[in-house]
């Protein structure tokens, strides 16, 4: 398993101001990008991964309510590749773990001393 500290990624790239065709990004696409770029496992991404994510977002921007099911299926398949759902991350063997404290122990670790007086 790949363990990734469960804290937002703050180094993900900003979305370009305009789409490839010069149009502005739809509001729902901008919101989706903000979620994706902050996901903890995106710290592991390289430039090619971010390019794939941006291509996926371009596909989302082109989808409409009456878009063919095949386009929606392609978008969902790409989301799975990006690991944006818990199920997708589990199949990729990515696990979010509690951040460590200054002494290197996980934040969620409970000391045995707290149980001694029960």
C-alpha positions as CSV (number, residue, x, y, z in Angstrom):
1,X,0.0,0.0,0.0
2,X,1.0,3.6,-0.6
3,X,0.4,5.6,2.5
4,X,-0.3,9.3,2.0
5,X,-0.6,11.8,4.8
6,X,-4.2,12.9,5.0
7,X,-3.7,16.6,4.6
8,X,-4.7,18.8,1.7
9,X,-2.2,19.1,-1.1
10,X,-1.3,22.8,-1.3
11,X,1.1,22.5,-4.3
12,X,-1.3,21.5,-7.0
13,X,-1.3,23.7,-10.1
14,X,-3.8,26.5,-10.7
15,X,-6.3,25.9,-13.4
16,X,-5.5,28.0,-16.5
17,X,-7.8,31.0,-16.8
18,X,-9.2,29.8,-20.1
19,X,-10.0,26.5,-21.8
20,X,-8.1,25.4,-24.9
21,X,-10.8,26.9,-27.1
22,X,-10.5,30.3,-25.3
23,X,-13.8,30.0,-23.3
24,X,-14.0,30.4,-19.6
25,X,-14.3,27.2,-17.5
26,X,-17.8,26.3,-16.3
27,X,-18.3,26.9,-12.6
28,X,-18.8,23.2,-11.9
29,X,-15.4,22.4,-13.6
30,X,-13.6,25.0,-11.5
31,X,-15.1,23.5,-8.4
32,X,-14.1,20.0,-9.4
33,X,-10.5,21.2,-10.1
34,X,-10.3,22.7,-6.6
35,X,-11.3,19.4,-5.1
36,X,-8.8,17.4,-7.3
37,X,-5.8,19.6,-6.7
38,X,-6.2,19.5,-3.0
39,X,-6.6,15.7,-2.7
40,X,-3.7,14.3,-0.6
41,X,-2.5,11.7,-3.1
42,X,-2.0,14.3,-5.8
43,X,1.3,15.2,-4.1
44,X,2.5,12.1,-5.9
45,X,1.5,13.3,-9.3
46,X,3.9,14.3,-12.0
47,X,3.3,16.8,-14.8
48,X,1.8,14.1,-17.0
49,X,-0.7,13.3,-14.3
50,X,-1.8,16.9,-14.1
51,X,-2.1,17.1,-17.9
52,X,-4.3,14.0,-17.8
53,X,-6.4,15.6,-15.1
54,X,-6.8,18.8,-17.1
55,X,-7.8,16.8,-20.2
56,X,-10.4,15.1,-18.0
57,X,-11.6,18.4,-16.9
58,X,-11.9,19.6,-20.5
59,X,-14.1,16.6,-21.2
60,X,-16.3,17.5,-18.2
61,X,-16.6,21.0,-19.5
62,X,-17.9,19.6,-22.8
63,X,-20.4,17.3,-21.2
64,X,-24.1,18.4,-21.1
65,X,-27.2,16.8,-19.7
66,X,-28.0,15.3,-23.1
67,X,-24.4,14.1,-23.8
68,X,-24.2,10.5,-25.0
69,X,-23.7,7.9,-22.2
70,X,-20.4,6.9,-23.7
71,X,-18.9,10.3,-22.9
72,X,-20.1,10.1,-19.3
73,X,-18.6,6.6,-19.1
74,X,-15.3,8.0,-20.4
75,X,-15.4,10.7,-17.8
76,X,-16.1,8.3,-15.0
77,X,-13.3,6.0,-16.2
78,X,-10.9,8.9,-16.1
79,X,-12.0,9.8,-12.6
80,X,-11.2,6.3,-11.5
81,X,-7.7,6.5,-13.1
82,X,-7.2,9.7,-11.1
83,X,-8.3,8.1,-7.9
84,X,-10.9,10.7,-7.0
85,X,-13.1,8.2,-5.1
86,X,-12.4,6.0,-2.1
87,X,-13.1,2.9,-4.2
88,X,-10.6,4.0,-6.9
89,X,-7.9,4.8,-4.3
90,X,-8.5,1.4,-2.7
91,X,-8.0,-0.4,-6.0
92,X,-4.8,1.7,-6.5
93,X,-3.8,0.6,-3.0
94,X,-3.6,4.2,-1.8
95,X,-4.4,4.8,1.8
96,X,-4.7,8.1,3.6
97,X,-3.1,8.1,7.0
98,X,-3.2,10.4,10.0
99,X,-0.5,13.1,9.9
100,X,2.5,12.5,12.2
101,X,3.3,14.7,15.2
102,X,6.7,16.3,15.8
103,X,8.1,13.1,17.5
104,X,7.2,11.0,14.4
105,X,4.2,9.2,15.9
106,X,0.8,9.3,14.2
107,X,-1.6,12.0,15.5
108,X,-4.3,9.4,16.1
109,X,-2.1,7.2,18.2
110,X,-3.4,6.8,21.8
111,X,-1.0,6.4,24.6
112,X,-1.4,3.3,26.8
113,X,-1.0,5.5,29.8
114,X,-4.5,6.9,29.2
115,X,-5.9,3.4,29.7
116,X,-4.0,2.5,32.9
117,X,-6.5,4.1,35.4
118,X,-9.7,2.5,33.9
